[in-house]
Amino acid sequence: MKINKKNVLEFIQIIAGNASCAAAMACFALPFNMVVGGVSGIGRMINYYSGVSVSVSVTVINVTLFVIGGLMLGKKFAASIAIGTFAFPAAVALFIALLAYILLRDTPQSCGLPSIEKWRNDYPKNYSEKHEETLSTKEIFFKHVLNNKFLWYIALANAFVYMVRYGCLDWAPTILTERGIDLKSAGWAYFAYEFAAIPGTLLCGWLSDKLFHGRRALPTMLFMALVLVFIVLYWMFIDNLTVVIICLIGIGFFIYGPVMLIGVQALDLAPKNAAGTAAGLTGFFGYFFGTFLLANTVLGLVAQHFGWSWTFLLLIAASLLAIFFMGLTLKEERR
């Protein structure tokens, strides 16, 4: 296959031009609140007023213009700008990441300051001077995270909690409309589910700190047991809109407390220098395995081929498995 030198040169020029613009945006325009022209300027203004990332807004605008241009001016035009469309926001994100890596510090000690605990004179019960030691990436992953069986337990529990959370939330409008309930009523049920999360999360956190003295597993198990009750009632009275809305409110009220506490427990089970990685592990299990694979894919396939009754059985099983895996951490929390 013969390489066209002209096309290669154009490709290099596009990449270099986008990299230069991205460096200017990341190093000068963004830090000093400057607005530049074109799509980049629009993205900067969107970022200033809404907080949406410049990379995201530029990507959305460029893709839209790319599609319109391709339809109006042909495939050759579309091919010529495709690289620049994605290269610029990617380069902006890369330069910002590099700046953050170079300029930001992750601990007060790295700036010559005392630790937060020492400065506030507020030490947690499991505090140790070893927690202030700087850990290598290898130590964080293989000593404190991947080899910590309790983190794996709560990561698995989180996957099943997220399966219940999004399995109930995302499929509720579909289930209700298929049962003959109008879309507006289904939308109110969806809204009630999310709105109930606010007081439920606050109550769960308060109970964990005040009644259970900082323990996370027991209130999580209690709330998941109550979620299980409402799932069963939801299934049994699926044709009664009033009962369904009450059940969705109950599920929303009780499910978000475990979502929050599992993240907190991940921080409790790891040294503070490894806390971010520990939280990332549980979050990955929740969003990838719990949401994407189990709640969205598996439940959808089961509903399509076997009916909604089987999806409710899976949600019940997920609730029980979440309670089981959280129970495996009870003894560790009592230490």
Contacts in CASP RR format, 6 or more apart in sequence:
PFRMAT RR
TARGET T0000
AUTHOR 0000-0000-0000
METHOD contacts of the structure
MODEL  1
MKINKKNVLEFIQIIAGNASCAAAMACFALPFNMVVGGVSGIGRMINYYS
GVSVSVSVTVINVTLFVIGGLMLGKKFAASIAIGTFAFPAAVALFIALLA
YILLRDTPQSCGLPSIEKWRNDYPKNYSEKHEETLSTKEIFFKHVLNNKF
LWYIALANAFVYMVRYGCLDWAPTILTERGIDLKSAGWAYFAYEFAAIPG
TLLCGWLSDKLFHGRRALPTMLFMALVLVFIVLYWMFIDNLTVVIICLIG
IGFFIYGPVMLIGVQALDLAPKNAAGTAAGLTGFFGYFFGTFLLANTVLG
LVAQHFGWSWTFLLLIAASLLAIFFMGLTLKEERR
10 80 0 8 1.000
11 83 0 8 1.000
14 83 0 8 1.000
14 84 0 8 1.000
14 87 0 8 1.000
15 83 0 8 1.000
15 87 0 8 1.000
18 84 0 8 1.000
18 87 0 8 1.000
18 88 0 8 1.000
18 91 0 8 1.000
19 87 0 8 1.000
19 91 0 8 1.000
21 40 0 8 1.000
21 88 0 8 1.000
21 91 0 8 1.000
22 88 0 8 1.000
22 91 0 8 1.000
22 92 0 8 1.000
22 94 0 8 1.000
22 95 0 8 1.000
23 91 0 8 1.000
23 95 0 8 1.000
24 36 0 8 1.000
25 36 0 8 1.000
25 40 0 8 1.000
25 44 0 8 1.000
25 54 0 8 1.000
25 92 0 8 1.000
25 95 0 8 1.000
26 92 0 8 1.000
26 95 0 8 1.000
26 96 0 8 1.000
26 99 0 8 1.000
27 95 0 8 1.000
27 99 0 8 1.000
28 34 0 8 1.000
29 35 0 8 1.000
29 36 0 8 1.000
29 40 0 8 1.000
29 41 0 8 1.000
29 44 0 8 1.000
30 44 0 8 1.000
30 47 0 8 1.000
30 54 0 8 1.000
30 96 0 8 1.000
33 48 0 8 1.000
34 44 0 8 1.000
35 41 0 8 1.000
35 44 0 8 1.000
35 45 0 8 1.000
36 44 0 8 1.000
39 58 0 8 1.000
39 61 0 8 1.000
39 62 0 8 1.000
39 65 0 8 1.000
40 54 0 8 1.000
40 58 0 8 1.000
40 88 0 8 1.000
42 57 0 8 1.000
42 58 0 8 1.000
42 61 0 8 1.000
43 54 0 8 1.000
43 57 0 8 1.000
43 58 0 8 1.000
43 61 0 8 1.000
44 54 0 8 1.000
46 52 0 8 1.000
46 54 0 8 1.000
46 57 0 8 1.000
47 53 0 8 1.000
47 54 0 8 1.000
47 57 0 8 1.000
53 93 0 8 1.000
54 89 0 8 1.000
54 92 0 8 1.000
55 89 0 8 1.000
55 90 0 8 1.000
55 92 0 8 1.000
55 93 0 8 1.000
55 96 0 8 1.000
56 89 0 8 1.000
58 88 0 8 1.000
58 89 0 8 1.000
58 92 0 8 1.000
59 85 0 8 1.000
59 86 0 8 1.000
59 89 0 8 1.000
62 84 0 8 1.000
62 85 0 8 1.000
62 86 0 8 1.000
62 88 0 8 1.000
62 89 0 8 1.000
63 85 0 8 1.000
65 85 0 8 1.000
66 78 0 8 1.000
66 81 0 8 1.000
66 82 0 8 1.000
66 85 0 8 1.000
69 77 0 8 1.000
69 78 0 8 1.000
70 77 0 8 1.000
70 78 0 8 1.000
105 111 0 8 1.000
107 115 0 8 1.000
107 134 0 8 1.000
107 273 0 8 1.000
108 114 0 8 1.000
108 115 0 8 1.000
108 116 0 8 1.000
108 119 0 8 1.000
109 115 0 8 1.000
109 132 0 8 1.000
113 119 0 8 1.000
115 132 0 8 1.000
117 123 0 8 1.000
117 124 0 8 1.000
117 127 0 8 1.000
126 268 0 8 1.000
130 271 0 8 1.000
131 271 0 8 1.000
131 272 0 8 1.000
131 273 0 8 1.000
133 273 0 8 1.000
134 273 0 8 1.000
135 143 0 8 1.000
135 144 0 8 1.000
135 271 0 8 1.000
135 273 0 8 1.000
135 274 0 8 1.000
139 274 0 8 1.000
140 273 0 8 1.000
140 274 0 8 1.000
140 277 0 8 1.000
141 277 0 8 1.000
144 270 0 8 1.000
144 271 0 8 1.000
144 274 0 8 1.000
144 277 0 8 1.000
144 278 0 8 1.000
145 151 0 8 1.000
145 270 0 8 1.000
145 274 0 8 1.000
145 277 0 8 1.000
145 278 0 8 1.000
145 281 0 8 1.000
148 269 0 8 1.000
148 270 0 8 1.000
148 278 0 8 1.000
150 269 0 8 1.000
150 328 0 8 1.000
150 329 0 8 1.000
150 332 0 8 1.000
151 266 0 8 1.000
151 269 0 8 1.000
151 270 0 8 1.000
151 278 0 8 1.000
151 281 0 8 1.000
151 282 0 8 1.000
153 325 0 8 1.000
153 326 0 8 1.000
153 327 0 8 1.000
153 328 0 8 1.000
153 329 0 8 1.000
154 262 0 8 1.000
154 263 0 8 1.000
154 265 0 8 1.000
154 266 0 8 1.000
154 269 0 8 1.000
154 282 0 8 1.000
154 325 0 8 1.000
154 326 0 8 1.000
154 329 0 8 1.000
155 266 0 8 1.000
155 281 0 8 1.000
155 282 0 8 1.000
155 283 0 8 1.000
155 284 0 8 1.000
155 285 0 8 1.000
155 286 0 8 1.000
156 285 0 8 1.000
156 321 0 8 1.000
156 325 0 8 1.000
157 220 0 8 1.000
157 262 0 8 1.000
157 321 0 8 1.000
157 322 0 8 1.000
157 324 0 8 1.000
157 325 0 8 1.000
157 326 0 8 1.000
158 259 0 8 1.000
158 262 0 8 1.000
158 263 0 8 1.000
158 282 0 8 1.000
158 283 0 8 1.000
158 285 0 8 1.000
158 286 0 8 1.000
158 290 0 8 1.000
158 322 0 8 1.000
159 285 0 8 1.000
159 286 0 8 1.000
159 289 0 8 1.000
159 290 0 8 1.000
159 294 0 8 1.000
160 290 0 8 1.000
160 294 0 8 1.000
160 318 0 8 1.000
160 319 0 8 1.000
160 321 0 8 1.000
160 322 0 8 1.000
160 325 0 8 1.000
161 224 0 8 1.000
161 255 0 8 1.000
161 258 0 8 1.000
161 259 0 8 1.000
161 262 0 8 1.000
161 286 0 8 1.000
161 318 0 8 1.000
161 322 0 8 1.000
162 259 0 8 1.000
162 285 0 8 1.000
162 286 0 8 1.000
162 287 0 8 1.000
162 289 0 8 1.000
162 290 0 8 1.000
162 291 0 8 1.000
162 294 0 8 1.000
162 295 0 8 1.000
163 290 0 8 1.000
163 291 0 8 1.000
163 294 0 8 1.000
163 295 0 8 1.000
163 299 0 8 1.000
163 314 0 8 1.000
163 315 0 8 1.000
163 318 0 8 1.000
164 224 0 8 1.000
164 227 0 8 1.000
164 231 0 8 1.000
164 251 0 8 1.000
164 255 0 8 1.000
164 295 0 8 1.000
164 315 0 8 1.000
164 318 0 8 1.000
164 319 0 8 1.000
164 322 0 8 1.000
165 255 0 8 1.000
165 256 0 8 1.000
165 259 0 8 1.000
165 291 0 8 1.000
165 295 0 8 1.000
166 290 0 8 1.000
166 291 0 8 1.000
166 295 0 8 1.000
166 296 0 8 1.000
167 295 0 8 1.000
167 296 0 8 1.000
167 299 0 8 1.000
167 311 0 8 1.000
167 315 0 8 1.000
168 193 0 8 1.000
168 231 0 8 1.000
168 234 0 8 1.000
168 248 0 8 1.000
168 251 0 8 1.000
168 252 0 8 1.000
168 255 0 8 1.000
168 315 0 8 1.000
169 190 0 8 1.000
169 193 0 8 1.000
169 194 0 8 1.000
169 252 0 8 1.000
170 295 0 8 1.000
170 296 0 8 1.000
171 299 0 8 1.000
171 300 0 8 1.000
171 303 0 8 1.000
171 311 0 8 1.000
172 186 0 8 1.000
172 189 0 8 1.000
172 190 0 8 1.000
172 193 0 8 1.000
172 248 0 8 1.000
173 183 0 8 1.000
173 186 0 8 1.000
173 187 0 8 1.000
173 189 0 8 1.000
173 190 0 8 1.000
175 238 0 8 1.000
175 308 0 8 1.000
176 185 0 8 1.000
176 186 0 8 1.000
176 189 0 8 1.000
176 241 0 8 1.000
176 244 0 8 1.000
177 183 0 8 1.000
177 186 0 8 1.000
178 308 0 8 1.000
179 238 0 8 1.000
179 239 0 8 1.000
181 241 0 8 1.000
181 244 0 8 1.000
185 241 0 8 1.000
188 245 0 8 1.000
189 241 0 8 1.000
189 244 0 8 1.000
189 245 0 8 1.000
189 248 0 8 1.000
190 248 0 8 1.000
192 245 0 8 1.000
192 248 0 8 1.000
192 249 0 8 1.000
193 248 0 8 1.000
193 249 0 8 1.000
193 251 0 8 1.000
193 252 0 8 1.000
194 252 0 8 1.000
196 248 0 8 1.000
196 249 0 8 1.000
196 250 0 8 1.000
196 252 0 8 1.000
196 253 0 8 1.000
197 252 0 8 1.000
197 253 0 8 1.000
197 255 0 8 1.000
197 256 0 8 1.000
197 257 0 8 1.000
199 253 0 8 1.000
200 252 0 8 1.000
200 253 0 8 1.000
200 254 0 8 1.000
200 256 0 8 1.000
200 257 0 8 1.000
201 256 0 8 1.000
201 257 0 8 1.000
201 259 0 8 1.000
201 260 0 8 1.000
204 219 0 8 1.000
204 220 0 8 1.000
204 223 0 8 1.000
204 254 0 8 1.000
204 256 0 8 1.000
204 257 0 8 1.000
204 258 0 8 1.000
204 260 0 8 1.000
204 261 0 8 1.000
205 219 0 8 1.000
205 257 0 8 1.000
205 260 0 8 1.000
205 261 0 8 1.000
207 219 0 8 1.000
208 214 0 8 1.000
208 215 0 8 1.000
208 216 0 8 1.000
208 219 0 8 1.000
208 261 0 8 1.000
208 264 0 8 1.000
211 219 0 8 1.000
212 218 0 8 1.000
212 219 0 8 1.000
215 333 0 8 1.000
215 334 0 8 1.000
216 261 0 8 1.000
216 262 0 8 1.000
216 264 0 8 1.000
216 265 0 8 1.000
216 268 0 8 1.000
216 333 0 8 1.000
217 265 0 8 1.000
217 326 0 8 1.000
217 327 0 8 1.000
217 329 0 8 1.000
217 330 0 8 1.000
217 333 0 8 1.000
218 330 0 8 1.000
218 333 0 8 1.000
219 257 0 8 1.000
219 261 0 8 1.000
220 257 0 8 1.000
220 258 0 8 1.000
220 261 0 8 1.000
220 262 0 8 1.000
220 265 0 8 1.000
220 322 0 8 1.000
220 326 0 8 1.000
221 323 0 8 1.000
221 326 0 8 1.000
221 327 0 8 1.000
223 254 0 8 1.000
223 255 0 8 1.000
223 257 0 8 1.000
223 258 0 8 1.000
224 254 0 8 1.000
224 255 0 8 1.000
224 258 0 8 1.000
224 319 0 8 1.000
224 322 0 8 1.000
224 323 0 8 1.000
224 326 0 8 1.000
225 319 0 8 1.000
225 323 0 8 1.000
226 250 0 8 1.000
226 254 0 8 1.000
227 250 0 8 1.000
227 251 0 8 1.000
227 252 0 8 1.000
227 254 0 8 1.000
227 255 0 8 1.000
227 258 0 8 1.000
227 319 0 8 1.000
228 316 0 8 1.000
228 319 0 8 1.000
228 320 0 8 1.000
228 323 0 8 1.000
230 247 0 8 1.000
230 248 0 8 1.000
230 250 0 8 1.000
230 251 0 8 1.000
230 254 0 8 1.000
231 247 0 8 1.000
231 251 0 8 1.000
231 312 0 8 1.000
231 315 0 8 1.000
231 316 0 8 1.000
231 319 0 8 1.000
232 316 0 8 1.000
233 243 0 8 1.000
233 247 0 8 1.000
234 243 0 8 1.000
234 244 0 8 1.000
234 247 0 8 1.000
234 248 0 8 1.000
234 251 0 8 1.000
234 312 0 8 1.000
235 309 0 8 1.000
235 312 0 8 1.000
237 243 0 8 1.000
237 244 0 8 1.000
237 247 0 8 1.000
238 244 0 8 1.000
238 308 0 8 1.000
258 322 0 8 1.000
258 326 0 8 1.000
262 282 0 8 1.000
262 326 0 8 1.000
263 279 0 8 1.000
263 282 0 8 1.000
263 283 0 8 1.000
265 329 0 8 1.000
265 333 0 8 1.000
266 275 0 8 1.000
266 278 0 8 1.000
266 279 0 8 1.000
266 280 0 8 1.000
266 281 0 8 1.000
266 282 0 8 1.000
267 275 0 8 1.000
267 276 0 8 1.000
267 278 0 8 1.000
267 279 0 8 1.000
268 333 0 8 1.000
269 278 0 8 1.000
269 329 0 8 1.000
269 332 0 8 1.000
270 276 0 8 1.000
270 277 0 8 1.000
270 278 0 8 1.000
294 318 0 8 1.000
298 314 0 8 1.000
299 311 0 8 1.000
299 314 0 8 1.000
299 315 0 8 1.000
300 311 0 8 1.000
302 310 0 8 1.000
302 311 0 8 1.000
302 314 0 8 1.000
303 310 0 8 1.000
303 311 0 8 1.000
END
